[in-house]
């Protein structure tokens, strides 16, 4: 645990964010990344996302704070993170990808770091902008989100040793696999619900007849 959150791992996170091509390459080939830090960054992303929705100024935010459920959003973000990692791993296994599940988790987790940073910075900044200065706020968020997505794309490309074109195709197929997994999960939960209701009705019938 201490090794996963060592000073060197945090320093390499900063190196990866600023030098993604080199950083993600050595994460795959020399295990310089940390799954623990990646998961923590996803937690921070979820918290900063909820904080932005709750605390951003009314000038840029028209969301009713009473509709924000931070725990639900945290659970949703972690489930989406897990499903995307599983989907990408399952697709790349069939497309000669070299990345392991941990490499994918690190690539996606590290990619959330700049997004979390701009969400926190934007939340603070929003309380000091006037109505006609909203563009600066949205520009900040746009740049941070774009850079985070680019980091994820480069991470997937490097850990699997893909070209850019193959990476884009893989990401599209990953989203398709993601939807299929969600559909099958919903189908399974629905089937389990029907089985439960069937046996529950039998149990109730037996109890009343007894």
Secondary structure, DSSP 4 states (H G I P E B T S, - for coil): -TTTT-HHHHHHHHHHHHSHHHHHHHHHHH--S-HHHHHHHHHHHHHHHHHHHHHS-TTT----GGG--HHHHHHHHHHHHHHHHHHHHHHHHHTT----HHHHHHHHHHHHHHHHHHHHHHHHHHTT--GGGHHHHHHHHHHHHHHHHHHHHHHHHHHHT--HHHHHHHHHHHHHHHHHHHHHHHHHHHHHHHHHHHHHHHHHHHHHH-
